[in-house]
Amino acid sequence: MYVIVKVAIINNDQTYIEKILQGNTNAFAFLVEKYKVMVFSLALKMLKNKEEAEEVSQDTFIKAYKNLSKFKGDSKFSTWLYKIAYRNCLDNLKKNKERYVVDTIDEVTIHKISSTEDILESISRKERAIVIKKCLNDLPEEERTLLWMFYFDELNLKEIMEITGLSSSNLKVKLHRARKRLVSVVEKNVEPELINHYGRK
């Protein structure tokens, strides 16, 4: 049943794409409505600025519309759109590079990783998501975005590789480093009462 529904959703996108390419410009509103939250969430997560995220989101859909004929259907439309949004965000970050400070990677011992992950595993999924989302904001934009794609947007490695242009080995290394840094941030910033309540291993 799940596979059938998923295929139907993909085909639904393609139906609207074909309508747009045939001259029905109003059909594009369906794709905007369907994916506007996804695009804005990515932009906000990378840029950490609502106004800039809105501008990048708008520009993403404009570029998608203008280049729709280049979409060949080799991947999901959402992945193709995500890629445009991601690159727009990178361009924005490059233009405003002086505003973004990248922290050095903190050394995280195996004990810290283990104890912090034990705490996260002990709490409810909802609480864990709140803690992680809060701490993600303290990461550099690339690491924050990769973790968001993988854990919250639930993109697979192949989709993330397509969006970012990273090789499989490079992506795995970056995800590993991002996860280490996130654990370090959680270790430093998670509420003391939460740690005391669930205890350490």
Secondary structure, DSSP 8 states (H G I E B T S, - for coil): -HHHHHHHHHHHHHHHHHHHHTT-GGGHHHHHHHHHHHHHHHHHHHH--HHHHHHHHHHHHHHHHHTGGG--SSS-HHHHHHHHHHHHHHHHHHHTGGG----------HHHHHHHHHHHHHS-HHHHHHHHHHHHTTS-HHHHHHHIIIIIS---HHHHHHHH---HHHHHHHHHHHHHHHHHHHHHHS-HHHHHHH---
